[in-house]
Amino acid sequence: MTTADQPATAIVHLDGQAHTVSWPRDEILLDVLLEQGIEAPYSCREGHCGACAVTKLSGEVEMETNDVLESDDLAEGLILACQSRPVSESVEVSYDV
């Protein structure tokens, strides 16, 4: 199994709690969080509304679609949880920032 096949680790800060979950590289962050019972905010699940926007504190992700975040938002670390897949081995995000 290569590193690219191994799940990443997501550290998610939400409502004052930190959650650490295994994040398969072919899955979307929002789906992983909901499967783990973590009630992350979302609405359209298509990258159009921004309700699932979260601040990336560390790591790298790739977004499939981004119709709502501007370049300034991206520079500040905002990503769409409904469109993000892990690129790095570990990604830390916060809904509390």
N, CA, C and O atoms as a GROMACS GRO file, in nm:
protein
  388
    1MET      N    1   0.085  -0.119   0.000
    1MET     CA    2   0.000   0.000   0.000
    1MET      C    3   0.089   0.124   0.000
    1MET      O    4   0.175   0.138   0.087
    2THR      N    5   0.069   0.212  -0.095
    2THR     CA    6   0.148   0.335  -0.101
    2THR      C    7   0.084   0.442  -0.013
    2THR      O    8  -0.030   0.429   0.030
    3THR      N    9   0.161   0.546   0.013
    3THR     CA   10   0.110   0.656   0.095
    3THR      C   11  -0.017   0.715   0.034
    3THR      O   12  -0.108   0.754   0.107
    4ALA      N   13  -0.023   0.721  -0.098
    4ALA     CA   14  -0.141   0.776  -0.166
    4ALA      C   15  -0.265   0.692  -0.143
    4ALA      O   16  -0.377   0.742  -0.153
    5ASP      N   17  -0.246   0.563  -0.110
    5ASP     CA   18  -0.360   0.474  -0.085
    5ASP      C   19  -0.404   0.477   0.061
    5ASP      O   20  -0.517   0.440   0.092
    6GLN      N   21  -0.316   0.520   0.150
    6GLN     CA   22  -0.347   0.520   0.292
    6GLN      C   23  -0.434   0.639   0.327
    6GLN      O   24  -0.417   0.747   0.271
    7PRO      N   25  -0.528   0.620   0.420
    7PRO     CA   26  -0.613   0.732   0.459
    7PRO      C   27  -0.532   0.845   0.522
    7PRO      O   28  -0.428   0.821   0.583
    8ALA      N   29  -0.580   0.964   0.506
    8ALA     CA   30  -0.523   1.079   0.574
    8ALA      C   31  -0.587   1.087   0.712
    8ALA      O   32  -0.680   1.012   0.743
    9THR      N   33  -0.537   1.177   0.793
    9THR     CA   34  -0.596   1.205   0.924
    9THR      C   35  -0.655   1.345   0.919
    9THR      O   36  -0.588   1.439   0.876
   10ALA      N   37  -0.778   1.359   0.964
   10ALA     CA   38  -0.841   1.491   0.974
   10ALA      C   39  -0.859   1.524   1.121
   10ALA      O   40  -0.915   1.446   1.197
   11ILE      N   41  -0.812   1.641   1.160
   11ILE     CA   42  -0.836   1.693   1.294
   11ILE      C   43  -0.933   1.809   1.275
   11ILE      O   44  -0.903   1.907   1.207
   12VAL      N   45  -1.050   1.796   1.336
   12VAL     CA   46  -1.159   1.891   1.311
   12VAL      C   47  -1.202   1.956   1.442
   12VAL      O   48  -1.239   1.888   1.537
   13HIS      N   49  -1.196   2.088   1.446
   13HIS     CA   50  -1.240   2.165   1.563
   13HIS      C   51  -1.380   2.217   1.534
   13HIS      O   52  -1.402   2.292   1.439
   14LEU      N   53  -1.475   2.176   1.618
   14LEU     CA   54  -1.615   2.216   1.600
   14LEU      C   55  -1.681   2.228   1.736
   14LEU      O   56  -1.676   2.135   1.817
   15ASP      N   57  -1.743   2.342   1.762
   15ASP     CA   58  -1.813   2.367   1.887
   15ASP      C   59  -1.726   2.341   2.010
   15ASP      O   60  -1.771   2.284   2.109
   16GLY      N   61  -1.600   2.385   2.002
   16GLY     CA   62  -1.510   2.374   2.116
   16GLY      C   63  -1.451   2.236   2.138
   16GLY      O   64  -1.379   2.216   2.236
   17GLN      N   65  -1.479   2.141   2.051
   17GLN     CA   66  -1.425   2.006   2.064
   17GLN      C   67  -1.336   1.975   1.945
   17GLN      O   68  -1.358   2.024   1.834
   18ALA      N   69  -1.233   1.892   1.970
   18ALA     CA   70  -1.145   1.847   1.862
   18ALA      C   71  -1.176   1.701   1.833
   18ALA      O   72  -1.181   1.619   1.924
   19HIS      N   73  -1.198   1.670   1.708
   19HIS     CA   74  -1.226   1.533   1.663
   19HIS      C   75  -1.115   1.491   1.568
   19HIS      O   76  -1.076   1.568   1.480
   20THR      N   77  -1.063   1.370   1.587
   20THR     CA   78  -0.963   1.316   1.496
   20THR      C   79  -1.025   1.196   1.426
   20THR      O   80  -1.069   1.101   1.491
   21VAL      N   81  -1.027   1.199   1.293
   21VAL     CA   82  -1.090   1.092   1.215
   21VAL      C   83  -0.998   1.049   1.101
   21VAL      O   84  -0.917   1.127   1.052
   22SER      N   85  -1.014   0.924   1.062
   22SER     CA   86  -0.945   0.872   0.944
   22SER      C   87  -1.021   0.921   0.822
   22SER      O   88  -1.144   0.914   0.817
   23TRP      N   89  -0.947   0.971   0.722
   23TRP     CA   90  -1.009   1.033   0.605
   23TRP      C   91  -0.960   0.962   0.479
   23TRP      O   92  -0.852   0.994   0.428
   24PRO      N   93  -1.038   0.867   0.426
   24PRO     CA   94  -0.999   0.800   0.302
   24PRO      C   95  -0.978   0.902   0.190
   24PRO      O   96  -1.056   0.997   0.177
   25ARG      N   97  -0.876   0.882   0.112
   25ARG     CA   98  -0.836   0.982   0.012
   25ARG      C   99  -0.937   1.001  -0.100
   25ARG      O  100  -0.934   1.102  -0.170
   26ASP      N  101  -1.026   0.905  -0.118
   26ASP     CA  102  -1.126   0.918  -0.224
   26ASP      C  103  -1.260   0.970  -0.172
   26ASP      O  104  -1.359   0.970  -0.245
   27GLU      N  105  -1.263   1.013  -0.045
   27GLU     CA  106  -1.388   1.062   0.014
   27GLU      C  107  -1.381   1.211   0.042
   27GLU      O  108  -1.274   1.268   0.063
   28ILE      N  109  -1.499   1.272   0.042
   28ILE     CA  110  -1.515   1.415   0.070
   28ILE      C  111  -1.518   1.435   0.222
   28ILE      O  112  -1.578   1.356   0.294
   29LEU      N  113  -1.455   1.542   0.269
   29LEU     CA  114  -1.447   1.569   0.413
   29LEU      C  115  -1.585   1.570   0.478
   29LEU      O  116  -1.603   1.507   0.582
   30LEU      N  117  -1.680   1.640   0.422
   30LEU     CA  118  -1.813   1.649   0.483
   30LEU      C  119  -1.874   1.510   0.501
   30LEU      O  120  -1.932   1.482   0.606
   31ASP      N  121  -1.862   1.424   0.400
   31ASP     CA  122  -1.918   1.289   0.410
   31ASP      C  123  -1.854   1.211   0.524
   31ASP      O  124  -1.923   1.140   0.597
   32VAL      N  125  -1.722   1.223   0.539
   32VAL     CA  126  -1.651   1.153   0.646
   32VAL      C  127  -1.699   1.202   0.782
   32VAL      O  128  -1.723   1.122   0.872
   33LEU      N  129  -1.714   1.333   0.797
   33LEU     CA  130  -1.759   1.389   0.924
   33LEU      C  131  -1.899   1.342   0.959
   33LEU      O  132  -1.924   1.300   1.072
   34LEU      N  133  -1.990   1.348   0.863
   34LEU     CA  134  -2.128   1.305   0.889
   34LEU      C  135  -2.135   1.156   0.921
   34LEU      O  136  -2.212   1.114   1.008
   35GLU      N  137  -2.054   1.074   0.852
   35GLU     CA  138  -2.050   0.930   0.880
   35GLU      C  139  -2.002   0.902   1.022
   35GLU      O  140  -2.042   0.802   1.082
   36GLN      N  141  -1.918   0.990   1.076
   36GLN     CA  142  -1.865   0.975   1.212
   36GLN      C  143  -1.956   1.038   1.317
   36GLN      O  144  -1.923   1.038   1.436
   37GLY      N  145  -2.070   1.092   1.276
   37GLY     CA  146  -2.163   1.153   1.370
   37GLY      C  147  -2.126   1.294   1.410
   37GLY      O  148  -2.180   1.347   1.508
   38ILE      N  149  -2.035   1.356   1.336
   38ILE     CA  150  -1.994   1.494   1.364
   38ILE      C  151  -2.086   1.586   1.284
   38ILE      O  152  -2.087   1.582   1.161
   39GLU      N  153  -2.162   1.668   1.354
   39GLU     CA  154  -2.265   1.750   1.290
   39GLU      C  155  -2.208   1.879   1.231
   39GLU      O  156  -2.234   1.989   1.282
   40ALA      N  157  -2.132   1.864   1.125
   40ALA     CA  158  -2.074   1.980   1.056
   40ALA      C  159  -2.182   2.051   0.976
   40ALA      O  160  -2.272   1.986   0.923
   41PRO      N  161  -2.174   2.183   0.967
   41PRO     CA  162  -2.276   2.258   0.891
   41PRO      C  163  -2.262   2.235   0.740
   41PRO      O  164  -2.152   2.221   0.687
   42TYR      N  165  -2.376   2.231   0.673
   42TYR     CA  166  -2.378   2.219   0.527
   42TYR      C  167  -2.517   2.252   0.476
   42TYR      O  168  -2.612   2.260   0.554
   43SER      N  169  -2.529   2.270   0.345
   43SER     CA  170  -2.660   2.292   0.284
   43SER      C  171  -2.667   2.221   0.149
   43SER      O  172  -2.728   2.115   0.139
   44CYS      N  173  -2.605   2.279   0.046
   44CYS     CA  174  -2.627   2.228  -0.090
   44CYS      C  175  -2.544   2.105  -0.126
   44CYS      O  176  -2.585   2.026  -0.211
   45ARG      N  177  -2.428   2.086  -0.064
   45ARG     CA  178  -2.335   1.975  -0.091
   45ARG      C  179  -2.280   1.976  -0.234
   45ARG      O  180  -2.230   1.874  -0.281
   46GLU      N  181  -2.290   2.089  -0.303
   46GLU     CA  182  -2.245   2.097  -0.442
   46GLU      C  183  -2.140   2.205  -0.465
   46GLU      O  184  -2.099   2.226  -0.580
   47GLY      N  185  -2.094   2.273  -0.359
   47GLY     CA  186  -1.993   2.376  -0.375
   47GLY      C  187  -2.045   2.510  -0.420
   47GLY      O  188  -1.969   2.595  -0.466
   48HIS      N  189  -2.177   2.532  -0.405
   48HIS     CA  190  -2.238   2.655  -0.454
   48HIS      C  191  -2.276   2.755  -0.344
   48HIS      O  192  -2.283   2.875  -0.372
   49CYS      N  193  -2.300   2.709  -0.221
   49CYS     CA  194  -2.359   2.799  -0.121
   49CYS      C  195  -2.261   2.850  -0.016
   49CYS      O  196  -2.281   2.960   0.036
   50GLY      N  197  -2.157   2.776   0.018
   50GLY     CA  198  -2.060   2.818   0.118
   50GLY      C  199  -2.098   2.785   0.261
   50GLY      O  200  -2.023   2.819   0.353
   51ALA      N  201  -2.211   2.719   0.284
   51ALA     CA  202  -2.253   2.686   0.420
   51ALA      C  203  -2.154   2.593   0.491
   51ALA      O  204  -2.146   2.593   0.614
   52CYS      N  205  -2.080   2.514   0.416
   52CYS     CA  206  -1.986   2.417   0.474
   52CYS      C  207  -1.844   2.472   0.482
   52CYS      O  208  -1.752   2.397   0.516
   53ALA      N  209  -1.824   2.601   0.453
   53ALA     CA  210  -1.689   2.658   0.454
   53ALA      C  211  -1.626   2.641   0.592
   53ALA      O  212  -1.690   2.662   0.695
   54VAL      N  213  -1.499   2.602   0.591
   54VAL     CA  214  -1.425   2.576   0.713
   54VAL      C  215  -1.283   2.628   0.692
   54VAL      O  216  -1.235   2.632   0.579
   55THR      N  217  -1.218   2.670   0.799
   55THR     CA  218  -1.082   2.722   0.789
   55THR      C  219  -0.980   2.610   0.801
   55THR      O  220  -0.978   2.537   0.900
   56LYS      N  221  -0.897   2.598   0.700
   56LYS     CA  222  -0.789   2.498   0.701
   56LYS      C  223  -0.673   2.557   0.778
   56LYS      O  224  -0.619   2.662   0.741
   57LEU      N  225  -0.634   2.489   0.887
   57LEU     CA  226  -0.524   2.536   0.970
   57LEU      C  227  -0.391   2.479   0.924
   57LEU      O  228  -0.287   2.545   0.935
   58SER      N  229  -0.393   2.356   0.873
   58SER     CA  230  -0.271   2.294   0.821
   58SER      C  231  -0.307   2.184   0.724
   58SER      O  232  -0.420   2.134   0.722
   59GLY      N  233  -0.210   2.146   0.642
   59GLY     CA  234  -0.230   2.040   0.544
   59GLY      C  235  -0.278   2.093   0.410
   59GLY      O  236  -0.296   2.214   0.391
   60GLU      N  237  -0.297   1.999   0.318
   60GLU     CA  238  -0.342   2.035   0.184
   60GLU      C  239  -0.464   1.954   0.144
   60GLU      O  240  -0.475   1.835   0.176
   61VAL      N  241  -0.555   2.020   0.074
   61VAL     CA  242  -0.673   1.952   0.019
   61VAL      C  243  -0.687   1.992  -0.128
   61VAL      O  244  -0.625   2.087  -0.175
   62GLU      N  245  -0.769   1.917  -0.197
   62GLU     CA  246  -0.806   1.950  -0.334
   62GLU      C  247  -0.957   1.959  -0.338
   62GLU      O  248  -1.027   1.868  -0.293
   63MET      N  249  -1.009   2.070  -0.392
   63MET     CA  250  -1.153   2.088  -0.402
   63MET      C  251  -1.199   2.054  -0.543
   63MET      O  252  -1.140   2.099  -0.641
   64GLU      N  253  -1.306   1.975  -0.552
   64GLU     CA  254  -1.362   1.939  -0.683
   64GLU      C  255  -1.428   2.058  -0.750
   64GLU      O  256  -1.407   2.084  -0.868
   65THR      N  257  -1.508   2.132  -0.673
   65THR     CA  258  -1.582   2.247  -0.724
   65THR      C  259  -1.572   2.360  -0.623
   65THR      O  260  -1.574   2.336  -0.502
   66ASN      N  261  -1.562   2.482  -0.671
   66ASN     CA  262  -1.563   2.599  -0.584
   66ASN      C  263  -1.627   2.713  -0.660
   66ASN      O  264  -1.561   2.783  -0.736
   67ASP      N  265  -1.756   2.732  -0.638
   67ASP     CA  266  -1.829   2.840  -0.704
   67ASP      C  267  -1.854   2.958  -0.611
   67ASP      O  268  -1.920   3.054  -0.651
   68VAL      N  269  -1.803   2.953  -0.488
   68VAL     CA  270  -1.840   3.054  -0.390
   68VAL      C  271  -1.722   3.124  -0.324
   68VAL      O  272  -1.733   3.242  -0.290
   69LEU      N  273  -1.610   3.056  -0.303
   69LEU     CA  274  -1.497   3.118  -0.234
   69LEU      C  275  -1.413   3.200  -0.332
   69LEU      O  276  -1.378   3.153  -0.440
   70GLU      N  277  -1.381   3.322  -0.291
   70GLU     CA  278  -1.297   3.412  -0.371
   70GLU      C  279  -1.150   3.384  -0.339
   70GLU      O  280  -1.119   3.310  -0.245
   71SER      N  281  -1.060   3.442  -0.416
   71SER     CA  282  -0.916   3.420  -0.393
   71SER      C  283  -0.873   3.467  -0.254
   71SER      O  284  -0.786   3.406  -0.194
   72ASP      N  285  -0.934   3.576  -0.203
   72ASP     CA  286  -0.902   3.622  -0.067
   72ASP      C  287  -0.944   3.518   0.036
   72ASP      O  288  -0.872   3.495   0.134
   73ASP      N  289  -1.060   3.456   0.016
   73ASP     CA  290  -1.107   3.351   0.107
   73ASP      C  291  -1.009   3.234   0.108
   73ASP      O  292  -0.972   3.183   0.214
   74LEU      N  293  -0.966   3.193  -0.010
   74LEU     CA  294  -0.871   3.082  -0.022
   74LEU      C  295  -0.739   3.116   0.044
   74LEU      O  296  -0.677   3.031   0.108
   75ALA      N  297  -0.694   3.241   0.027
   75ALA     CA  298  -0.568   3.285   0.088
   75ALA      C  299  -0.576   3.282   0.240
   75ALA      O  300  -0.476   3.262   0.308
   76GLU      N  301  -0.697   3.302   0.294
   76GLU     CA  302  -0.717   3.298   0.439
   76GLU      C  303  -0.735   3.156   0.489
   76GLU      O  304  -0.749   3.134   0.609
   77GLY      N  305  -0.734   3.057   0.398
   77GLY     CA  306  -0.742   2.917   0.438
   77GLY      C  307  -0.879   2.856   0.432
   77GLY      O  308  -0.897   2.741   0.472
   78LEU      N  309  -0.978   2.929   0.382
   78LEU     CA  310  -1.112   2.872   0.374
   78LEU      C  311  -1.119   2.764   0.265
   78LEU      O  312  -1.063   2.779   0.157
   79ILE      N  313  -1.188   2.656   0.298
   79ILE     CA  314  -1.214   2.548   0.202
   79ILE      C  315  -1.360   2.508   0.216
   79ILE      O  316  -1.425   2.541   0.315
   80LEU      N  317  -1.411   2.436   0.119
   80LEU     CA  318  -1.548   2.383   0.125
   80LEU      C  319  -1.539   2.236   0.165
   80LEU      O  320  -1.483   2.154   0.092
   81ALA      N  321  -1.595   2.203   0.281
   81ALA     CA  322  -1.590   2.065   0.329
   81ALA      C  323  -1.663   1.969   0.236
   81ALA      O  324  -1.628   1.851   0.229
   82CYS      N  325  -1.763   2.019   0.163
   82CYS     CA  326  -1.841   1.932   0.075
   82CYS      C  327  -1.770   1.902  -0.056
   82CYS      O  328  -1.820   1.825  -0.138
   83GLN      N  329  -1.652   1.962  -0.077
   83GLN     CA  330  -1.580   1.945  -0.203
   83GLN      C  331  -1.435   1.902  -0.184
   83GLN      O  332  -1.363   1.882  -0.282
   84SER      N  333  -1.391   1.889  -0.059
   84SER     CA  334  -1.249   1.868  -0.030
   84SER      C  335  -1.211   1.723  -0.008
   84SER      O  336  -1.276   1.649   0.066
   85ARG      N  337  -1.100   1.685  -0.075
   85ARG     CA  338  -1.036   1.556  -0.056
   85ARG      C  339  -0.894   1.583  -0.007
   85ARG      O  340  -0.836   1.685  -0.042
   86PRO      N  341  -0.838   1.493   0.076
   86PRO     CA  342  -0.704   1.518   0.130
   86PRO      C  343  -0.594   1.498   0.026
   86PRO      O  344  -0.601   1.408  -0.057
   87VAL      N  345  -0.494   1.584   0.032
   87VAL     CA  346  -0.373   1.569  -0.048
   87VAL      C  347  -0.258   1.530   0.044
   87VAL      O  348  -0.179   1.441   0.012
   88SER      N  349  -0.248   1.597   0.159
   88SER     CA  350  -0.142   1.568   0.255
   88SER      C  351  -0.185   1.455   0.349
   88SER      O  352  -0.301   1.412   0.348
   89GLU      N  353  -0.091   1.407   0.430
   89GLU     CA  354  -0.119   1.297   0.522
   89GLU      C  355  -0.211   1.339   0.636
   89GLU      O  356  -0.284   1.256   0.691
   90SER      N  357  -0.206   1.466   0.672
   90SER     CA  358  -0.287   1.517   0.781
   90SER      C  359  -0.340   1.654   0.744
   90SER      O  360  -0.270   1.736   0.684
   91VAL      N  361  -0.466   1.679   0.779
   91VAL     CA  362  -0.529   1.808   0.754
   91VAL      C  363  -0.600   1.849   0.882
   91VAL      O  364  -0.674   1.770   0.941
   92GLU      N  365  -0.578   1.973   0.925
   92GLU     CA  366  -0.646   2.025   1.044
   92GLU      C  367  -0.734   2.141   1.001
   92GLU      O  368  -0.688   2.233   0.933
   93VAL      N  369  -0.861   2.136   1.041
   93VAL     CA  370  -0.956   2.241   1.006
   93VAL      C  371  -1.032   2.286   1.129
   93VAL      O  372  -1.041   2.213   1.228
   94SER      N  373  -1.087   2.406   1.122
   94SER     CA  374  -1.166   2.456   1.235
   94SER      C  375  -1.290   2.530   1.186
   94SER      O  376  -1.284   2.616   1.099
   95TYR      N  377  -1.402   2.492   1.245
   95TYR     CA  378  -1.528   2.565   1.224
   95TYR      C  379  -1.541   2.675   1.330
   95TYR      O  380  -1.631   2.759   1.321
   96ASP      N  381  -1.452   2.674   1.430
   96ASP     CA  382  -1.462   2.765   1.544
   96ASP      C  383  -1.385   2.895   1.525
   96ASP      O  384  -1.392   2.983   1.612
   97VAL      N  385  -1.312   2.910   1.415
   97VAL     CA  386  -1.231   3.031   1.393
   97VAL      C  387  -1.320   3.144   1.347
   97VAL      O  388  -1.272   3.255   1.322
   0.00000   0.00000   0.00000
